[in-house]
């Protein structure tokens, strides 16, 4: 491991603090597309744990696991100062009745989760209900993390003079059309933060899923209004991560696949790509 650290050095003014960090956060995707065993996670935490801030169970994968196994994974993450997020699963609870979401929050707390993610497009609830969920999560002692996409269902976009907060908007039939509205994303994200949300997750779809078509204007507007520390972007691949670090420096918060953690840390440290000789050398000594 000592050989690995010979090349690793941050600039003094860009060095990130020790965990828990408020910026330069790396959240890692847990079991979803691939099955990560406890041994694999243990190896990741032991070799790269200081670079991993959070573990997210994407796609509701935690709902398919035995509670005993899930608790062991959560405890393992906590031993390495890694917080654990539910990922987008809360929308399934809201369809089971008014009390189901409160029960879900309590169950997540008992299991040891630190954060509950709210996939706003999938929730399909009014804004006041979304804010109530945020407050409910906070009152349960957990962190709320709403996830927004740049496109909204056309039925959810207020029209004309009804855009003011609190204005009555007659319910309309659900539409299948998606419409981009960056200002609406920002306003609702701001209200979530005011209600106590810990951070806003921005979905990669239609924004930064492909490195050659990144919506730099939209990303700049979101960061300009919400702040770098209060936003986290999903980086779907290594090229997207490289774009974010080059544009916003090592302090940008990113959600990446577990296979990209080391490449991202290389980028944060010295702005090096995965083909750089230092990175290739470090991989040899690590694995």
Order of alpha helices (4+ residues) and beta strands (2+ residues): beta-alpha-beta-alpha-beta-alpha-alpha-beta-alpha-alpha-beta-beta-beta-alpha-beta-alpha-beta-alpha-beta-alpha-alpha
